[in-house]
Amino acid sequence: MRVGGNARTVEESRLRAPDAGPMERMLADIHETFRTDRSGKVASFIPELATADPALFGLAVTTMDGLRYRAGDSDVAFTIQSVSKPFVYALALRDRGTDGVLARVGVEPTGDAFNAITLEPETGRPLNPMVNAGALLTSSLVGGGDVAERFDRVLTGLSAFAGRQLTVNERVFASERDTGDRNRAIGYLMRGAGALRGPVDEICEVYFRQCAVEVTAADLAVMAGTLARGGVNPLTGERVLDEEHVSHVLTVMATCGMYDRAGTWLFRVGLPAKSGVAGGVCAVLPGQLGIGVFSPPLDEVGNSVRGVRACERLASRFALHLLAPQGEPPHPVRGTHRGDALSSKRMRGARERAVLAARGSAIVIHELQGDLVFASAERVVRTVRQHLDDVRWVVLDLRRVAAVREPALELLRVLLNELASRDVSILFADPRGLPGVDRLMRGDWSTQRVPDLETALEWAEEALLIREDLATLPPTAYVPLGEQELLAELGEEGTDVIGAVCERRTYERGATVFDEGDPADELYFVTRGLVNAQAPNADGTRWFRLSSVPAGSAFGELALVDGGRRSTRIVVAETTTCEVLSVAAFDTVLRENPDVYNALVRAIARSLSAQLRRATREIQSLEE
């Protein structure tokens, strides 16, 4: 696991605090509310902690996109102490696996103080990883051949959660080591019960150093934010912990993180959290934000007084309780369309268009959105099953889907089996390559994963046309001018007139026939090959396909209507031959063969009108 260096060296735009706004004012208001609260006492059982300034008080929040909001003493360093426990537990889960850790450390709340000497009677296991007994054993499960290697792994892991390189306060470490007899006693008790394996003093040394790592409230907010983002650090973008282990960590934080006040905390605040005797508190709102608080004075059970009160105020003011009703989420199916209304951008001949208009409803497209979890996936499955009448191809458009979770994969897998039994194919339009979708592929005709909706639609249309014995011509096929749809009504003589004034050109794959802004002064009849019409997106950062023009079709018609400049780029997809009619040649046809000229103008007008009607139908379909 690598760390991206000191937090202040990570990409500046990601770390820059936002301008003063509602979040800063809100944190400042909460800070001011509790700033003069002098309740509680600074921890004294570790002598070095007793020197802390009781007036220090800092708040920080980190969002999922890496913005950091702060108030008060949020950048003052203090030792992490027990706030390290859930993160080291995460490292143990990563190194040993869930079953390997559960065999050694339980997950049951105790109702006892954090330093209680209590083990399971039957197994000798510590009851959970948030009390000192469990934390000692958890620390021993982190990989490493000796004390130095294990602690280096712990420090590297904590640093990855924080998004910067952390260091140890050696004075606090020495103070912990010199006064840590109770933790040693816990260690010897566990070793005697067979739960702890290895030299107690070495295990305690790693644990004491772990507790003496220095952090700030801002660091704790980032660490909590990493858990909130499913194990990905919101500042560095590094995956620190697999998603499957994040839920395990959050569970023990929710049930055990605030010691024998865990129930009260969960009732009032409702967030997975962990406190430490140096005054730190970190809290997690999954999928939304991480919270870090620092204030040294503690209550009678060892939790920061101002830290708890600030979190209570924050949670109540903005309804952050994890179990608070959230209202009904948006429907995961943003829209459903049929292939006779929403089609691919590939230009088709008259017979193909007629078949797609008559049979295109056999293709159904579902635009999905949001996070696909159990409830949303169930609604997707229900919607798909409600639109299966006479359907042979189902397209699931995933471009607006954030993630496909494990429960969704299970439901979708059952759906795919049902669709295959009905001879229905399903295509996943997955431009971002969402993790997990590959596991839905059945390895046969019934499932396809393609990069975008356009490709999915074209694939389904081709399959439909093949069923109707109208397979699309291969790119190498030659379509003479006499079979060009735009020239169909000109007859043989009229076509000969146009052919006589055209110039034949061949373009290799990847070539640009013309670019956006070029003079619009030529009409192109494709006789062999395939070209794509492209247009830039709104900010000009990428190009997308407007249409595909195969042999037998034409492009550039507007050149003969209004001239001007090109609004698209034409790129050759397969080696292409065109018969090119220039504006000057068209003027020659007007002077010498006005009837042919007028017939071609009418054909161009009908073609443009048909394209407009198709676009109107698609817009109407998308707005339904």
N, C-alpha and C positions, 0 to 999 in steps of 0.2 A: 504494500500500500504506500503510495507516494503522496506527499503533501506539496501543495503549490507554493510553498514559501511563506514568508510573513504575510499576514492579511493585507498589509498596505502595499504589497508588490503584486497582488492579483489585479487583473484587468480593472483599471481605474473606474471605468463607467459602471462596473458591477458593484463597486464598493462605495461609490460616492453617495453620501447621505442626501436624500431628496430635499428640495427647498421646504422651508417651514410651511406646514399645511395642517389639515385637521388631525392627522396622526401625531405630529409633534406636539400640537397644542393639547391634545387629549392626554398624551403621556406626561407632558409638563403639568397639567392640571392634577393628575393622580399623584405625581411626585410632590407637588406643593401641598396637597391634602394631607399626606402622611409624613412630610419632611420633619415636622417638629415633634412627631410621636417619639417619646423616649421610653416606651415600654420595652421590657426584656433586658437580658443581660448578655454581655459578650462572653463567649465560651472561655473558660479558664482551666479546664482539665488538661488542655495542651498549652503549656505556658506561653509559647510564642503567639498563639491566637489571642491571648488576653491583652496584647498590645494594640489590637485593632482599634481604630477610631470609631466610636459608636455613632457618630453623626453621618458617616458615609452612607449614601443611599443612591443607587442607580437602577434605571429601568431600560430595557431594550427589547425591540421586537424585530424579527427578521421575516420577510415575506418569501413566498415560494420562488419569486423571480429575482431574489438577491438584494432587495432594498432593505436598508437597516435604519430603523427609527430609534432614537435614544433620548434619554432625559437624565439629568443629574450626573452622578459619578459612575456612569456606565463603562468608562474606560479605565477605572482604577483596578489594579491587579489584586487578587486575593487567591488563596489556595482552594482548589476544587473540592477537596474532602469527599464526602459521601455522594456528591453529585456525579462523581466519576463512576459510581457503581453500575448504573444502567448501561453506560457506554462500554465498560470493561466486560460486562455480561454479554453485550453484543459481540465483542471480539472473541469471547469464549465460544459463543454459538457459531461464529464464523469458522473458528479453528477446529471445534470438536463436533459440530452438528447438534441439532436439537436433542436427539435421543441421548447422545453422549453427555450433554450437560444436565439434562433432566435426571439421569441416573445418579448424579452426584449432588445436585442442588434442587430443592423443591421450589414450588411457586405459591405456597399458601401464606396468606397474611397471618401475622403472629399476635398482634395486639400488645406486643412487648416493646420495651425500649430498644433503640438501635443496637445497643451493646449488650443485650441480654445473652446469657449463656444457655441457649435452648436449642435442642436438637430433636429430630424425630426419634421416638423411643425404639421403633422397630428397625430403622435403617441407619440411624446415626447421621442422616443428612441434615444440613441446615434447612430451615423451613422455607427461606426464599433468599434471593441474591441481593436484596436491599438492606438486610441487617448485616452487621459486621461479620458474623460467622459465615453467612452465605457469600459475602463479598471476598473474604479471605480465600474461600475455596474456589470461587469463580476466577479470581486473579491467578490461582495456581493452574487453571485450565488453559490459560492463554499459552500459545505455542512458544517454545524457546528451550535451548539446551542447558542454559544456566541462568543465574539471576540477571546478569547484564543483558543477555539476549532477550529474556522474557520482558524485562522492563522496557527495553528499547522498542519492543513490539507494542507494548501498552502505550508508550509515549507517542509513537508514530500513529497509532490508531486514534488516540485522543486528538492529536494535531489534525488528522484528516477530518474528524468531525467538526473541529473548530475552523478549518480552512486556513490555518497558519501554523507555523512551528511554535509549539509551546515549550516551556522550560520548567525546571523544578526549583522551588524555593528551598535551598539547602538548610537554612536556619529552621524552617518549619519541619523539614524532614528529620533533622537531628532531634528536635523537640518531640516529635511523634515517636521516634525510635526510643528515646530515653524514658518516655512515660507510657509505653505501649504494653505494659505487663498484662492488662486485661485481654488485649487481643492475642497475646501469646498464649494466655491460659485457654482462650477459646480454641486456638490452633491445636494445642496439645490435647484438649478434650476431643476434638474431631479426629485427630490422629489415633487416639486411643480407641475411638469408636469405629475406626477403619474407614472413615469418610475422607480424611485428608491424607495425601500421600506425598512424602518428601520431607526434607528438613524444615521444621517450623520456622526457625529464625530466617531462613532464606525466603520462605513464602511471605513472612511478615515484612521483610525488607522491601520486597516488590510492592506490597500493599501500602506501606508507609510512604514510599516514594510516589506511588500513584496518587495518594491523597494530597501530597505536597506540590502537585503540578499547579502552576499559576494560570489563572484565567481571568477574564473580565465578565461583567454582565452581558456585554455585547457578544463575547465569545459563546456564552451559554445560550444566547438567543440563536446563534448560528448552529450550534450543536443540536438544539431542540428543533430548529428548522430542518436540519438534515433528516431527522426522524420523521418530521411532518411531511417531507417530500419523498417519503418512501425509501430513504437510505441514500439519496443523492444530495451532496452538499450544494445549497442554493447559491453559494459564491463561486466555487471552483468548478461545479458541474461534475465532480468526481463521484462515482458510485462508491460509497464507503461500506454499505451493508446491503445484503440482498433483501428484497421485499419480504420474503417469507419470514425472516428473522425480525424485521421491524415490528410486526404485530406482536411477537413474543415479548420484545422489550417493552413496548407500550403497555402491554397487559400487566406486567409486574410493576411498572411505574404507577399505573392506575390503582392497583390493589394494595401495594406495599410501599410506594415511594415516599409517603409522608409519615412513615412509622405508625405509632398508635393513634395518629390523627388522620389516617388515610381515609377512613369513612367520612369524617366531617369534611375533609378537603374535597372528596369526590361529590359529596352532597352540595357543598357551597360553590365550588369552582368547576368541578366536572371535567378536569383535564388530566391526562397522565403527567406526572410531575416527579421531581426529586429535589430534596433539600440537602444542605450540607452545613456542618457546624461552624464554618467560617462565615456563614450568612448568605450563601448562594441558593437560589431556587431556579430551576428551569422547568418549563411547562410546554406541552406540545398540543396544538390543535391540528390533528392530521389533515393533510391536504391544504392547509391554509397558512399557518404561521408557527413560529417558535418564539417563546418568551424567556427572557433572562432577567433576574432581579438580584441585587446585592444590597444587603444591610446586615451588619454584624450582630446586633442584639437579637437574642433567641428567646423563644418562649420555654415553658417548663419541659417540653418534650424534644427540644433541639431544633425547631423550625424558626426561620427568620420571621420576626413579628411583622415588620413592615413589608417583607417579601410576600407573606401570606395575605396581608390586608390589601396590598396593591393588586395582587392577582385576583382576589375576590372582587375588587372594584372593577377591574378590567373585564372580568368574565361576566359580571352582572350587567354592566353598562352596555356591553355589546353582544349579550346572549351567546357567549362562547362555549357554554356547557355542552360537552360532547353528546349528551343524551337529550338535549333540548329539541323539541319538534322543529324540523327544518322546512316544513311545507312540502307540497308535491313537486318533485323535480320536473324539468321539461321532458316531454316525451322523447325517448331516444331515437325515434324514427321521425326525422325532420320533414320528410316528404316521401311519397310513393308515386311512381310514374310508370306508365306502360311504354313499351318500345314503339308503338304506333304514334305516340305523341312526342317522345324524347328519343332522338336518334343520334347516331354517331355523326361525325363531321366528314365522313368519307362521301364523296360525290358518287351518286348511283345513276345508272341508266333507267329508262322509263319502266322496263319490265321489273327491275330490282325494286324500284320505288313502289310500284304497284303491289308487289308481294309484301314488302315491309309495311305498307299502309294497311293491307288486308290481314296480315298474319303477325304484325309486330307486337300485338298484345300478348303474344306468347313469351315476351321478354318483360320482366318487371324489375324496376329499379327502386331500391330503398336507400334513401340518404340517412345515414346514422349520425348521431352526435353524442358528445359527452363521454363519461366514463362508463364502460360496459361492466357492471357488476351483476350480482344475481338478479335484483329487481328489474334493472333496465334491460338485461339480456332476456328475461322472461317476457317483457313487453315486445322486444324485437321478435322473438320466436312466435309470439301470438300474432303479431302483425303479418309476418311472413306467411303463416299458415292461413290467415284470413284472405290472402290474395294469391291463391294457388289455382284458381279456376282456369283451365286451359293453358297453364304456364309450363314452359319447358326450360326456361333459363331465369335464374334469380341473380340479380347483381346487388351486392351490398357495398355501398359507397362509404369507405372508412376515412375519408379525408378530414372529417371534423371529429373523429373519435380520438380521445386523449389516450386511452389505454383499454386493453381487453383483459380483465382480471380472470383468475382461475375459475371462479364459479360460472362466469360467462362462457368460458371455453367448454366447460362440461355441458352446459345447456345447448350450445351451438353444435357440439359434436353429435348430440342426440338428434338435433334437427337435421343435420347433414345426412345422417343414416336414413332418416325418414324420407328426405327428398330423393336420395339415390334410389330408394325402393319405389318411388313414383316416376322414375326416369327423368328427374329434374336435375339440371346442373346448377351449381352455384359458383359465382365468380366474386372474388374479393378484390375490389379496387382499393389498393393499399399503398398510397404514394409515399408514406413515411416508414413503411416496413415495421409495423407494430409488432413488438415481441409477443409471441404466443400464437400468432395467426398461422405460422408455418406448421404448428401442431394440429391444425384443423384440416390440413391437406390429406385426402384419402388415398392419393397416389394413383387415381384412375380418372376417367372422363368426368366424374361427377363434381370435381372441385378444381378451380384454377385461381391462382393469385397473380394479379396483373398490376402494373404500376399506377394506373389512373382509370377514372371512369370512362374516358374516351376509348381507351384500349379495350376495356370490358365490353362496352357497347358494340364496338366494331367486331370483336370476337363472337359475341352472341349473334349479331346479324349475319356474319359469315356462316355460322353453324345453321341458322334458320334457312338461309338461301341454299345451302348444300342439301338440306332436307327437301327443298322444293325444286331440286335439280337445276339450280341457277348458280352454280359455283362461280365465284368471281374470277375473271381472267387473270392469269399470272402476269407479273410485270413485264415478262419478255414477249407477251402476245402483241401482235400488230393490229391496230384498228385504223383502216384507211379513212381518208376524209369523207368518203361516201357513206361511212357508217357513223360519222360523228353526229351526236344528237342535236347539236346546235344547227347543223346543216341539213337535217332530215327533210325539211320541207322545201329545200331549194331544188331538188331533183338532180339528175345526173349532170345536166348542162350547167345549172347554177353552181353545183359543186366544182365542176371543171373550171368555171370562171374564177372562183375563189382560189382553187389550187394553183392556177397559172400565175397568180400574183403573190403567192406565199413564198417565204424563204425557209428552207429546211435547216434546223439546227439540232445538234445533239449535245446533251449536258451529262457530265459524269456525276456519280453519286457524291453528295455533299456540296455540290456547286450551288451558288446563289444565282438564280435566273434574273431576279431584280430585287431591290431592297426598298424598304420604306423610304419615301421621299424622292425616289427616282421618277423621271418623267413617265407619265402614263401614255404611251404612244404606240403600243402593240397589243394584239390579241393572239393568244397561243392556243393551238389545237394539239392536244397530246395524242400522238399516234402510238407511242410505245413508252412504258415506264410508269413512274409515279412521282408526283411532287406534293409537298406540303405547303400550305399557306400559313404563315405565322404572324403573330402580332405581339407587341410588347405588353407587359402588365402595366398597371397604373404608374408605378415608380420607375419603370424601365429597367428593372434588375434582371428580368428573365423573359423568355419568349414562350408563348404557348401556341398550340396548333389550333388554327381556325377551321381548316378543312384539309382533306386529302383529295387530290385530283388524279384519277387513274386514266389510262388510255381510253379514248372515246369521249373524253370530256374536255372542256375548254376553261381557261382562266384569263383574267385581264380584260373582261368584256367592257368594263367602264371606260377603258381607254378610247373606245370608239363612240362613246356617248358624251362624255364631258371633258376628256383630257385631264389636265391637272397633274397631280403628283400621286404616286402610289401610297396607299395606306397600309400595305402589308409587305411582308418579305416572302419570297417563294424560294424554297430550298428543295433540292433534288433528293428524294428518298431512294430511288432506284434509277439506274442509267436511263435517261429519258430522251426521246426524239419528239420534236414539235414542228408543226408547220406554223410559221409566224406571219401574221397579217399586220402590216404596219398601217398607221393612219394615212400615210401618203398613198399606199396601195389601195386602201379602202376608198380614198377620194377618186382614184382611177376607176374603180368599179362604179362609183356614182356617175361619173361622166359617160362611161362606155356601156354600162349595163345597169341602168337605174332600177329595173325590176328586181334584179338579183340583190342590189343594194337594199332596197326597201324590204325584201323578204328576210334578209339577214338582220336588219334593224328590228323587225317585228319579232324574230326568234330571240334576239338578245333581250328585248323587253319582256317576253314571256318567261324567259329563264330567270331574269332578275325578280319578276313578280312571284314566281314559284318559290324562289329562295326567301323572299320576304314573308310569304304565307307560312312557310315552314318555321321560320324564326318566330313568327307570331304565335303559332301553335305551341312551340316549346315554352315561350314566355308564359302563355296562359296555363300550361301544364305545371310550370314551376310555381305559379302563384296560387294554385288551387289548395 
